[in-house]
Amino acid sequence: MFDKIFGHPARPTTRAPEGLWFDSIMEELSMDFRKRSA
């Protein structure tokens, strides 16, 4: 599901460890939320 929404894999990879992956998800979600509430 996430890979369709955000364009990167839903599971952590060596290039995107779990912490960084989670941070990027939260960053994109918060950016999207700001755009909607603006």
mmCIF file of the N, C-alpha and C atoms, coordinates in Angstrom:
data_MODEL
# 
_entry.id   MODEL 
# 
loop_
_atom_site.group_PDB 
_atom_site.id 
_atom_site.type_symbol 
_atom_site.label_atom_id 
_atom_site.label_alt_id 
_atom_site.label_comp_id 
_atom_site.label_asym_id 
_atom_site.label_entity_id 
_atom_site.label_seq_id 
_atom_site.pdbx_PDB_ins_code 
_atom_site.Cartn_x 
_atom_site.Cartn_y 
_atom_site.Cartn_z 
_atom_site.occupancy 
_atom_site.B_iso_or_equiv 
_atom_site.pdbx_formal_charge 
_atom_site.auth_seq_id 
_atom_site.auth_comp_id 
_atom_site.auth_asym_id 
_atom_site.auth_atom_id 
_atom_site.pdbx_PDB_model_num 
ATOM 1   N N  . MET A 1 1  ? 0.825  -1.205 0.000  1.00 0.00 ? 1  MET A N  1 
ATOM 2   C CA . MET A 1 1  ? 0.000  0.000  0.000  1.00 0.00 ? 1  MET A CA 1 
ATOM 3   C C  . MET A 1 1  ? 0.864  1.261  0.000  1.00 0.00 ? 1  MET A C  1 
ATOM 4   N N  . PHE A 1 2  ? 1.811  1.326  0.928  1.00 0.00 ? 2  PHE A N  1 
ATOM 5   C CA . PHE A 1 2  ? 2.631  2.538  1.034  1.00 0.00 ? 2  PHE A CA 1 
ATOM 6   C C  . PHE A 1 2  ? 3.434  2.808  -0.228 1.00 0.00 ? 2  PHE A C  1 
ATOM 7   N N  . ASP A 1 3  ? 3.906  1.740  -0.871 1.00 0.00 ? 3  ASP A N  1 
ATOM 8   C CA . ASP A 1 3  ? 4.739  1.962  -2.055 1.00 0.00 ? 3  ASP A CA 1 
ATOM 9   C C  . ASP A 1 3  ? 3.928  2.608  -3.170 1.00 0.00 ? 3  ASP A C  1 
ATOM 10  N N  . LYS A 1 4  ? 2.617  2.318  -3.227 1.00 0.00 ? 4  LYS A N  1 
ATOM 11  C CA . LYS A 1 4  ? 1.777  2.975  -4.227 1.00 0.00 ? 4  LYS A CA 1 
ATOM 12  C C  . LYS A 1 4  ? 1.592  4.451  -3.892 1.00 0.00 ? 4  LYS A C  1 
ATOM 13  N N  . ILE A 1 5  ? 1.460  4.759  -2.607 1.00 0.00 ? 5  ILE A N  1 
ATOM 14  C CA . ILE A 1 5  ? 1.190  6.142  -2.198 1.00 0.00 ? 5  ILE A CA 1 
ATOM 15  C C  . ILE A 1 5  ? 2.451  6.992  -2.290 1.00 0.00 ? 5  ILE A C  1 
ATOM 16  N N  . PHE A 1 6  ? 3.538  6.490  -1.760 1.00 0.00 ? 6  PHE A N  1 
ATOM 17  C CA . PHE A 1 6  ? 4.727  7.317  -1.599 1.00 0.00 ? 6  PHE A CA 1 
ATOM 18  C C  . PHE A 1 6  ? 5.794  7.070  -2.653 1.00 0.00 ? 6  PHE A C  1 
ATOM 19  N N  . GLY A 1 7  ? 5.661  5.981  -3.408 1.00 0.00 ? 7  GLY A N  1 
ATOM 20  C CA . GLY A 1 7  ? 6.629  5.724  -4.458 1.00 0.00 ? 7  GLY A CA 1 
ATOM 21  C C  . GLY A 1 7  ? 7.924  5.094  -3.976 1.00 0.00 ? 7  GLY A C  1 
ATOM 22  N N  . HIS A 1 8  ? 7.987  4.648  -2.727 1.00 0.00 ? 8  HIS A N  1 
ATOM 23  C CA . HIS A 1 8  ? 9.140  3.868  -2.298 1.00 0.00 ? 8  HIS A CA 1 
ATOM 24  C C  . HIS A 1 8  ? 8.670  2.639  -1.535 1.00 0.00 ? 8  HIS A C  1 
ATOM 25  N N  . PRO A 1 9  ? 9.531  1.636  -1.425 1.00 0.00 ? 9  PRO A N  1 
ATOM 26  C CA . PRO A 1 9  ? 9.094  0.333  -0.927 1.00 0.00 ? 9  PRO A CA 1 
ATOM 27  C C  . PRO A 1 9  ? 8.499  0.384  0.470  1.00 0.00 ? 9  PRO A C  1 
ATOM 28  N N  . ALA A 1 10 ? 7.513  -0.453 0.686  1.00 0.00 ? 10 ALA A N  1 
ATOM 29  C CA . ALA A 1 10 ? 6.847  -0.482 1.984  1.00 0.00 ? 10 ALA A CA 1 
ATOM 30  C C  . ALA A 1 10 ? 7.715  -1.144 3.045  1.00 0.00 ? 10 ALA A C  1 
ATOM 31  N N  . ARG A 1 11 ? 8.648  -2.004 2.616  1.00 0.00 ? 11 ARG A N  1 
ATOM 32  C CA . ARG A 1 11 ? 9.523  -2.667 3.580  1.00 0.00 ? 11 ARG A CA 1 
ATOM 33  C C  . ARG A 1 11 ? 10.905 -2.026 3.578  1.00 0.00 ? 11 ARG A C  1 
ATOM 34  N N  . PRO A 1 12 ? 11.554 -1.975 4.734  1.00 0.00 ? 12 PRO A N  1 
ATOM 35  C CA . PRO A 1 12 ? 12.899 -1.404 4.808  1.00 0.00 ? 12 PRO A CA 1 
ATOM 36  C C  . PRO A 1 12 ? 13.873 -2.156 3.914  1.00 0.00 ? 12 PRO A C  1 
ATOM 37  N N  . THR A 1 13 ? 14.799 -1.433 3.319  1.00 0.00 ? 13 THR A N  1 
ATOM 38  C CA . THR A 1 13 ? 15.854 -2.045 2.519  1.00 0.00 ? 13 THR A CA 1 
ATOM 39  C C  . THR A 1 13 ? 17.192 -1.601 3.079  1.00 0.00 ? 13 THR A C  1 
ATOM 40  N N  . THR A 1 14 ? 18.280 -2.098 2.503  1.00 0.00 ? 14 THR A N  1 
ATOM 41  C CA . THR A 1 14 ? 19.601 -1.668 2.965  1.00 0.00 ? 14 THR A CA 1 
ATOM 42  C C  . THR A 1 14 ? 19.803 -0.192 2.672  1.00 0.00 ? 14 THR A C  1 
ATOM 43  N N  . ARG A 1 15 ? 19.184 0.305  1.608  1.00 0.00 ? 15 ARG A N  1 
ATOM 44  C CA . ARG A 1 15 ? 19.326 1.721  1.278  1.00 0.00 ? 15 ARG A CA 1 
ATOM 45  C C  . ARG A 1 15 ? 18.436 2.585  2.162  1.00 0.00 ? 15 ARG A C  1 
ATOM 46  N N  . ALA A 1 16 ? 17.356 2.004  2.669  1.00 0.00 ? 16 ALA A N  1 
ATOM 47  C CA . ALA A 1 16 ? 16.445 2.771  3.517  1.00 0.00 ? 16 ALA A CA 1 
ATOM 48  C C  . ALA A 1 16 ? 16.146 1.980  4.789  1.00 0.00 ? 16 ALA A C  1 
ATOM 49  N N  . PRO A 1 17 ? 16.998 2.103  5.798  1.00 0.00 ? 17 PRO A N  1 
ATOM 50  C CA . PRO A 1 17 ? 16.755 1.415  7.068  1.00 0.00 ? 17 PRO A CA 1 
ATOM 51  C C  . PRO A 1 17 ? 15.425 1.850  7.680  1.00 0.00 ? 17 PRO A C  1 
ATOM 52  N N  . GLU A 1 18 ? 14.930 1.038  8.572  1.00 0.00 ? 18 GLU A N  1 
ATOM 53  C CA . GLU A 1 18 ? 13.574 1.231  9.065  1.00 0.00 ? 18 GLU A CA 1 
ATOM 54  C C  . GLU A 1 18 ? 13.353 2.625  9.636  1.00 0.00 ? 18 GLU A C  1 
ATOM 55  N N  . GLY A 1 19 ? 14.309 3.113  10.426 1.00 0.00 ? 19 GLY A N  1 
ATOM 56  C CA . GLY A 1 19 ? 14.148 4.426  11.032 1.00 0.00 ? 19 GLY A CA 1 
ATOM 57  C C  . GLY A 1 19 ? 14.037 5.533  9.999  1.00 0.00 ? 19 GLY A C  1 
ATOM 58  N N  . LEU A 1 20 ? 14.946 5.516  9.017  1.00 0.00 ? 20 LEU A N  1 
ATOM 59  C CA . LEU A 1 20 ? 14.912 6.541  7.977  1.00 0.00 ? 20 LEU A CA 1 
ATOM 60  C C  . LEU A 1 20 ? 13.638 6.434  7.163  1.00 0.00 ? 20 LEU A C  1 
ATOM 61  N N  . TRP A 1 21 ? 13.237 5.183  6.875  1.00 0.00 ? 21 TRP A N  1 
ATOM 62  C CA . TRP A 1 21 ? 12.012 4.955  6.112  1.00 0.00 ? 21 TRP A CA 1 
ATOM 63  C C  . TRP A 1 21 ? 10.819 5.529  6.857  1.00 0.00 ? 21 TRP A C  1 
ATOM 64  N N  . PHE A 1 22 ? 10.751 5.252  8.152  1.00 0.00 ? 22 PHE A N  1 
ATOM 65  C CA . PHE A 1 22 ? 9.629  5.748  8.949  1.00 0.00 ? 22 PHE A CA 1 
ATOM 66  C C  . PHE A 1 22 ? 9.636  7.271  8.995  1.00 0.00 ? 22 PHE A C  1 
ATOM 67  N N  . ASP A 1 23 ? 10.819 7.856  9.177  1.00 0.00 ? 23 ASP A N  1 
ATOM 68  C CA . ASP A 1 23 ? 10.928 9.313  9.194  1.00 0.00 ? 23 ASP A CA 1 
ATOM 69  C C  . ASP A 1 23 ? 10.447 9.916  7.887  1.00 0.00 ? 23 ASP A C  1 
ATOM 70  N N  . SER A 1 24 ? 10.804 9.295  6.767  1.00 0.00 ? 24 SER A N  1 
ATOM 71  C CA . SER A 1 24 ? 10.402 9.854  5.478  1.00 0.00 ? 24 SER A CA 1 
ATOM 72  C C  . SER A 1 24 ? 8.898  9.731  5.289  1.00 0.00 ? 24 SER A C  1 
ATOM 73  N N  . ILE A 1 25 ? 8.304  8.634  5.763  1.00 0.00 ? 25 ILE A N  1 
ATOM 74  C CA . ILE A 1 25 ? 6.848  8.483  5.695  1.00 0.00 ? 25 ILE A CA 1 
ATOM 75  C C  . ILE A 1 25 ? 6.184  9.592  6.503  1.00 0.00 ? 25 ILE A C  1 
ATOM 76  N N  . MET A 1 26 ? 6.639  9.795  7.733  1.00 0.00 ? 26 MET A N  1 
ATOM 77  C CA . MET A 1 26 ? 6.020  10.799 8.588  1.00 0.00 ? 26 MET A CA 1 
ATOM 78  C C  . MET A 1 26 ? 6.211  12.192 8.010  1.00 0.00 ? 26 MET A C  1 
ATOM 79  N N  . GLU A 1 27 ? 7.372  12.440 7.410  1.00 0.00 ? 27 GLU A N  1 
ATOM 80  C CA . GLU A 1 27 ? 7.635  13.743 6.819  1.00 0.00 ? 27 GLU A CA 1 
ATOM 81  C C  . GLU A 1 27 ? 6.674  14.006 5.664  1.00 0.00 ? 27 GLU A C  1 
ATOM 82  N N  . GLU A 1 28 ? 6.487  12.995 4.806  1.00 0.00 ? 28 GLU A N  1 
ATOM 83  C CA . GLU A 1 28 ? 5.581  13.173 3.676  1.00 0.00 ? 28 GLU A CA 1 
ATOM 84  C C  . GLU A 1 28 ? 4.148  13.335 4.152  1.00 0.00 ? 28 GLU A C  1 
ATOM 85  N N  . LEU A 1 29 ? 3.762  12.578 5.172  1.00 0.00 ? 29 LEU A N  1 
ATOM 86  C CA . LEU A 1 29 ? 2.409  12.706 5.699  1.00 0.00 ? 29 LEU A CA 1 
ATOM 87  C C  . LEU A 1 29 ? 2.187  14.099 6.274  1.00 0.00 ? 29 LEU A C  1 
ATOM 88  N N  . SER A 1 30 ? 3.141  14.606 7.035  1.00 0.00 ? 30 SER A N  1 
ATOM 89  C CA . SER A 1 30 ? 2.973  15.922 7.644  1.00 0.00 ? 30 SER A CA 1 
ATOM 90  C C  . SER A 1 30 ? 2.981  17.015 6.585  1.00 0.00 ? 30 SER A C  1 
ATOM 91  N N  . MET A 1 31 ? 3.798  16.859 5.542  1.00 0.00 ? 31 MET A N  1 
ATOM 92  C CA . MET A 1 31 ? 3.799  17.839 4.461  1.00 0.00 ? 31 MET A CA 1 
ATOM 93  C C  . MET A 1 31 ? 2.452  17.842 3.755  1.00 0.00 ? 31 MET A C  1 
ATOM 94  N N  . ASP A 1 32 ? 1.915  16.649 3.488  1.00 0.00 ? 32 ASP A N  1 
ATOM 95  C CA . ASP A 1 32 ? 0.618  16.535 2.834  1.00 0.00 ? 32 ASP A CA 1 
ATOM 96  C C  . ASP A 1 32 ? -0.464 17.152 3.710  1.00 0.00 ? 32 ASP A C  1 
ATOM 97  N N  . PHE A 1 33 ? -0.385 16.917 5.016  1.00 0.00 ? 33 PHE A N  1 
ATOM 98  C CA . PHE A 1 33 ? -1.381 17.456 5.937  1.00 0.00 ? 33 PHE A CA 1 
ATOM 99  C C  . PHE A 1 33 ? -1.324 18.981 5.954  1.00 0.00 ? 33 PHE A C  1 
ATOM 100 N N  . ARG A 1 34 ? -0.110 19.534 5.930  1.00 0.00 ? 34 ARG A N  1 
ATOM 101 C CA . ARG A 1 34 ? 0.024  20.986 5.912  1.00 0.00 ? 34 ARG A CA 1 
ATOM 102 C C  . ARG A 1 34 ? -0.567 21.564 4.638  1.00 0.00 ? 34 ARG A C  1 
ATOM 103 N N  . LYS A 1 35 ? -0.338 20.893 3.507  1.00 0.00 ? 35 LYS A N  1 
ATOM 104 C CA . LYS A 1 35 ? -0.891 21.384 2.245  1.00 0.00 ? 35 LYS A CA 1 
ATOM 105 C C  . LYS A 1 35 ? -2.414 21.405 2.301  1.00 0.00 ? 35 LYS A C  1 
ATOM 106 N N  . ARG A 1 36 ? -3.002 20.360 2.890  1.00 0.00 ? 36 ARG A N  1 
ATOM 107 C CA . ARG A 1 36 ? -4.459 20.284 2.945  1.00 0.00 ? 36 ARG A CA 1 
ATOM 108 C C  . ARG A 1 36 ? -5.034 21.321 3.893  1.00 0.00 ? 36 ARG A C  1 
ATOM 109 N N  . SER A 1 37 ? -4.364 21.553 5.008  1.00 0.00 ? 37 SER A N  1 
ATOM 110 C CA . SER A 1 37 ? -4.911 22.471 6.007  1.00 0.00 ? 37 SER A CA 1 
ATOM 111 C C  . SER A 1 37 ? -4.600 23.925 5.662  1.00 0.00 ? 37 SER A C  1 
ATOM 112 N N  . ALA A 1 38 ? -3.671 24.146 4.747  1.00 0.00 ? 38 ALA A N  1 
ATOM 113 C CA . ALA A 1 38 ? -3.296 25.512 4.381  1.00 0.00 ? 38 ALA A CA 1 
ATOM 114 C C  . ALA A 1 38 ? -4.438 26.221 3.649  1.00 0.00 ? 38 ALA A C  1 
# 
